[in-house]
Amino acid sequence: MNFLELVKRRYSCRAYEQRPVEREKLDYVMECVRMAPSAVNKQPWRFRVISDGEGRAKLQQCYARDWFNTAPVYVIASVLHDEEWVRGDGKRHGDIDIAIAVEHLCLAAAEQGLGTCWVCNFDAVKCGEAFSLPESEEPAVLIPMGYAADEPKEKKRKTIKEIVDVL
């Protein structure tokens, strides 16, 4: 499949089968994350793959949605603020870098036949406390991952003319 087909295949999955995700697929997805670019190649991130019962229960307390509870695997994507590149005017790039890496994760998972969803509306403070994260590490995104038990809804997108100016 070409890249456009892959991008069209990826969607926000909100229901997962209970079958486990194979270790080989998880390793492949995380290798794709490892290769994600970042500002000045700082790689200011930490990814935690959670599939055990205790860790899953902790995360489910940070984002209490029934659909979220169906995922067999979660990934906590965190920004390491003490490692992120800061532009001369003070603009911090950790959030940009983590976004690039998370989308690498989601696209790699889609290529492997797995569903994912970006979850940003969670209790980040509770998550940090539950996993004893250091103060300089901010959990930015939770990504549930597994085999989809739902179907993608139609993606509504603006036209090219609405988003691109050719100068």
Secondary structure, 3 states (H helix, E strand, C coil): CCHHHHHHHCCECCCECCCCCCHHHHHHHHHHHHCCCCHHHCCCEEEEEECCHHHHHHHHHHCCCCCHHHCCEEEEEEEECCCCCECCCCCECHHHHHHHHHHHHHHHHHHCCCEECCECCCCHHHHHHHCCCCCCEEEEEEEEEECECCCCCCCCCCCHHHHCCCC
